[in-house]
């Protein structure tokens, strides 16, 4: 979680940092290695109804509707990531991540 944002959860995927505003049930992605005018690019906030992200799982799923018929699934990024192998993306500082979340 980001300091001072107790209702925020983040998950790293190979190409994005996923930010979940648990209180407001919305999420956005901050894209890695993508900037405009020196600032990270973030998607708009989107509503979700459920997040399944077991700590020991390689994937996580974001449910966009109650029926579960609209969902997003992504791979978590790890130290020796088998999904992105040699195509690693750079890390994003906490300060830049917080600015992107607030935009």
N, C-alpha and C positions, 0 to 999 in steps of 0.2 A: 504494500500500500504506500501511497505517497504521503509524506508527512503533512499533517493538518487536514487530510482528506480521508477521514475514517471510513467513508462510504465508497471509496474508490479502490478497485482491484485492477491490477495490470497483469497481462500475460504477454510474453514475448513469443512471436512467431518468427519465421525466417526473414520475412520482409516487412513486418510491422510490429509496433507495440499496441496491443489492444487495451483500451482503457474502458472499464465498466463502472458507471456511476450506479452503484447498487441501490441507493436510496431512490433515485429517479427512474430506475430501470431503463437506462439508455447506455449506448456504447459508441465509441468512435475508434478509429485506427490512426496512429501516427506513423506515417510511412518512413522507412529508413532510407538513407542515402538519397532522399528527394527533398530539395529545398527550393523555395521561391524567395528571392530577396534576402537570402541568408537565414531564413526561418524554415523549420520543418513543416512539411505538408501534412495536414490532418483532414480526415473525412469529417463530414457533418455528424452530429449526434443522431443516432437511430434508436428507436425503441426495441426492446427485446422482452420476452416473457420468462425465459429461463436460461441459465448458464450451467452446463455440465462440464466441469473442469477438475476431475480428480487429480490430486497432486502427483500421483504415481503413473498417470497416463501420458502417452506421447501426443495425444490429440485432445482437443476440447471442442464443444459444440455449443453454438448460440442459437436458441430457438426464437424465431421471430413472430410466431403466432401460437395460440393455445393448442391448436390441433397438431402442432408439430410437423406440419406439411411444408413449412418454410423454415429453413435452417441453414446455418453456415458451420462448416467444420474446418478446422485448421490444425496444423502440426505445431507443437511447441518447439522452440529453438533451444538447443542445448549445446554443451561444450563440444561434443563430437557429433554434431548433428548429421544424421544419415540422410535427411531430406535436402539440405542445401549443399552438403559436402564442401567442395572447394569454392562455391559461390557465396561466401559469407558476406554478410552486411555489417556495417559498422555499428557501434553502440551509440546511444543517444544519451547525453547528460541529463541528469534529473532536472536541472534548471530549464533546459530547452524543452524537455517533455512537459513540464508544468506550464510553460508559456503556450505550447501547442494545445494543451487541454483547455486553457482559458480562452483561446481565440474563438 
